[in-house]
């Protein structure tokens, strides 16, 4: 269940959004542990999973790390992301290396924080343009922000592309 909290400390991502005068809504999700990874618990009745976007960090042989942002209920197409990013192939960054490369642990990756700290290229699935607002992580497990997809893309110099499997 997502909760709105106005008296909760602001994450770095929320501070970046404030600094850039971008409207957003702060959300907090309950979490659970799945194996050795913490995940958000989404109540399907309250929030459409297609509105929640996951941030996936990948490596490329040509351009270094890149980021794909896709709906939670979809799968990233490596082939399409490779093409959109001008690479022959892409692959997920190994979990053991993720925090060192992105500065975020699995489940907390955020396109805003990664772009701010690392400047990696960000690719957002075209489906985001069909929605008024999308939800992305705000850099902590269980913490998210709901914002306009166009505002997100402008902030992170993101590229909209067809990057999900059909």
N, C-alpha and C positions, 0 to 999 in steps of 0.2 A: 504494500500500500504506500503510495506516495504521500508525503506530508509537506505542507508549506510551513516553513519556520522563519519568522522574521527576526528572531533574537539569536539565531545561530551564527557563529563566526563565519566570516566570508573566506572562501578558498581563494587561492591565487588567481584562479580562472575568473571568479566573480569580481575580484579586484580589477583584473584586466578589462572585463566588460564594463565596469563602472568608469574606469579611466577613459575608455573609448566611447562612453555615452551610448552604450548598446542596451536596449531594453531586454530583460530576461526575467524568468521566474525561477526562484531557487526551489529545488525539490530534494527530498530525502526519502530513500527507499530502504526498506528492511533488507538485510543481507543473510546469506546462509553459506556454509562451507560445502564445497563439492570437491572431494578429494583433498588436494592441497591448495585449492584456489577458492577465493571468496567471490560470490556472485550476488547480483541484486535479485530480490524477490519481487516480481512484477505481478500485481493483481490484474488479471486479464479483463475483469469487469470495469476497472477504473481507468486504465490507460491502454490505448491501442499499442501493441508491441511494434507495429510498423512505424510509429511515431518516435520510438526510441532507437537511436543510432549507436552502434558500437564502433569503436575506434581501433583499427587493426594496424599494427606497425609491421612493415615488411622490409626486406632487404632486396637490393638489385645489384647485379654485377656492374652496371654502368654508372648509376647515379647515387649509390649509397642508399640510406634508409628513405622510405616514403611511407605515407599514411593513407589508408583507405577508410572511408566512413560510410557504413552501410546500415540499413535497418536491422534491428535485432533479430527479426524473423526471416532474414534472407542470408544467403551465402555469398561471400565475395568470390568473384571470378578472377583467378590469378591471370588468366589469359587476357581478359579485357583490361585489367589494371595495367598489365605489362604494356599492352598496346597504347593505352591512354597516356602512360608515363614515358613512352619512347624507349621501352626496354624489350628485350627478347623474352625475358622471364623475370618473375618475382617469386619470393618465398617468404614465409613467416619468419620473423626474428625468433630464434629459440627462446623459450621461456626463461632459461637461466641467464640470458643476456639482455632481456627486455628492459629491466630497470636501469642498467648501465647505459643503454643506448638512448632510451626515451626519457629517463628520469622518473618514470611512473611504473608502479607494479601492475601486473595483470589485473584487469578489472577497474583500473583507475585511469587508464590512458585517455587522454583528451586532446582533440585536435587543437584547441586553443592553447593549452599549456605546452604541448610539444612544439607548436609553431613559435610561440613566444621564446622558449628556451633553446630550441635547436634549429628552427627555420626549415625543417624538412618539408618537402612538397606535400600538399594535402589534396586528395581526390575524394570528392563527395558524390555519392550516387545521385543520378538525375532524379530519382524519386523524391528527393528532398525538395525539389522545386515545385512539386505538385501539392505540397503541404504548406499550410500557413506557418506553422512552427514545428520544430523538431526538438528532441531531447538528446543531449550529449552529456557525457561525464564532466564533472567539474573538478576532476583531479583527485578525488578521494572515493574509495569504494563506498557505494550507497549514496553518494552526493551527485546530483545532476543539475543541469540548467536547461530550461525550455526557452528557445529563442528562434528568431526568424532565420531561416536557412540562408537567405541572401546576405543578411548581416554577418553570419558566421563566415561565409565564403569571402566576403570583402575583408573581414578582419584577418583571416589566415591566408589571404591570397590563394584561396582554394579554387580548384577546377572542378566543375560539374561534369560528370561522365557516366556512361552506362558501364557500371563495374560489378553488377550482380549477375549471378547465374540465372539463366532462364529455365 
